[in-house]
């Protein structure tokens, strides 16, 4: 592993995490996981759990993909709901990992960052490795780290929007402020170029769902995203050139002397 | 030859019908066995009953549409219970992208503007300024369809119906059509929970199924006549049956309300929940094990796929036919 990613002491080759919702079938989901060489998949537990462990068949299919399961609290709107769901997820999947979502606005699915920090503190205290889904807000990031999170997952744009990076300045400054913390862009990416762009900013990984699951060919799109992530990561490591501004000539007079066509 | 068909949902009923029809000349006798007191008490009864092969291409493999086209003929000629009035697909203005994606995957439709929508469904005038119209598609009432099939079977001289009984397993062939109840014998079969709500409204005149696209909660309304409208259906990777959750009801009714606000004043007539049987690829299988044939994995496409699968299942039993696109040998 030359360029391994470490999340909560687990070393990973793949920097592309996939969601598991809305694929045409579990079989296509499994093919997409293989095509992208994804090692972490996130699974929503809240509804699938039902009254008992009714989602067991689907979870078994996901486990068989060989990927590590990162359960999530998608759809939870309160701290209590998110904490309870996380505890249930730990029992069902036998993992302390939890992708923590506390949704504050039903329409944009924007996280409730206040509830998020509170839930993160409770779950860290309870021994969880928390992956908080957050906005790109620096202060929220600071408070989540204070609460004991060791990975942060800022959005690029609202969940499922496929818009790509909404606030490149915010993501850049978040990266600059927390150079040592693994940062995973979660939500809002629509095309492999978006994934490449966030990796070029120095983000450690990306998490996707809709952009792959709702593509015309999810398996081919998973492969395309893996290429985008790898290209962006390689570019970041290769240290891209600094863009130049040619809008204003810096040597307007002397340059002319050699410009024969201008005569 | 004597064939025992187990399970009287849409799969078992159509299989019994095709066996009796195709095998009549050779003296084939069919016994349809159902552990419940009558036909159609399993998950089939909660089906939407949309015979919409081209809409289903949105999320299903092409084979589903290919097989599904046969259902249009079956439910209009053999068991003529379907209404061919097409189907409409709409999206709220903010989710227009869903409509674009749907159009990219589906086939055999025309795009309608506001006037086109209003011309087809007066209730939707000025509510949606664009829609997809699948004019060749049909819809039926699952209960009525299964009753009609049961009556047809009762009138066939080579068919006997046994309700409230379990299979004897002493026939020349067994065709197992038990759906999710056969999970212990079919590796990989899982249940996908679905919930539906039935509403009654005197204020609406929708005459064809309307699908409302939404990134998280797509839903449809199917008119059942006499002011009844079926609102379906959730898709949850969960195998618990018979538990309709408050959240699902709220979401389904919200979708209906988004199609037309008059649904807010509709009466809730019924709610239901069951599990659809599905294989990991969500495609149907005719699985042969010796002289047992399992017809299963119809998933959310029971009424759409049953006729084509039944025709093929009957030919497997009668003439040892094999259809690579749907036939599987049992791994056991």
HADDOCK unambig.tbl for C-alpha pairs under 7 A between the chains (distance, minus, plus):
assign (segid A and resid 24 and name CA) (segid B and resid 59 and name CA) 5.43 0.50 0.50
assign (segid A and resid 24 and name CA) (segid B and resid 60 and name CA) 6.50 0.50 0.50
assign (segid A and resid 25 and name CA) (segid B and resid 280 and name CA) 6.37 0.50 0.50
assign (segid A and resid 25 and name CA) (segid B and resid 281 and name CA) 5.19 0.50 0.50
assign (segid A and resid 25 and name CA) (segid B and resid 282 and name CA) 5.61 0.50 0.50
assign (segid A and resid 26 and name CA) (segid B and resid 280 and name CA) 5.23 0.50 0.50
assign (segid A and resid 26 and name CA) (segid B and resid 281 and name CA) 6.15 0.50 0.50
assign (segid A and resid 27 and name CA) (segid B and resid 280 and name CA) 5.09 0.50 0.50
assign (segid A and resid 27 and name CA) (segid B and resid 281 and name CA) 4.75 0.50 0.50
assign (segid A and resid 28 and name CA) (segid B and resid 281 and name CA) 6.91 0.50 0.50
assign (segid A and resid 48 and name CA) (segid B and resid 236 and name CA) 6.11 0.50 0.50
assign (segid A and resid 48 and name CA) (segid B and resid 237 and name CA) 5.47 0.50 0.50
assign (segid A and resid 48 and name CA) (segid B and resid 238 and name CA) 5.21 0.50 0.50
assign (segid A and resid 49 and name CA) (segid B and resid 238 and name CA) 6.82 0.50 0.50
assign (segid A and resid 50 and name CA) (segid B and resid 238 and name CA) 6.76 0.50 0.50
assign (segid A and resid 54 and name CA) (segid B and resid 238 and name CA) 4.63 0.50 0.50
assign (segid A and resid 54 and name CA) (segid B and resid 239 and name CA) 4.68 0.50 0.50
assign (segid A and resid 54 and name CA) (segid B and resid 240 and name CA) 5.37 0.50 0.50
assign (segid A and resid 55 and name CA) (segid B and resid 237 and name CA) 5.57 0.50 0.50
assign (segid A and resid 55 and name CA) (segid B and resid 238 and name CA) 4.14 0.50 0.50
assign (segid A and resid 55 and name CA) (segid B and resid 239 and name CA) 6.21 0.50 0.50
assign (segid A and resid 57 and name CA) (segid B and resid 190 and name CA) 5.85 0.50 0.50
assign (segid A and resid 58 and name CA) (segid B and resid 237 and name CA) 6.14 0.50 0.50
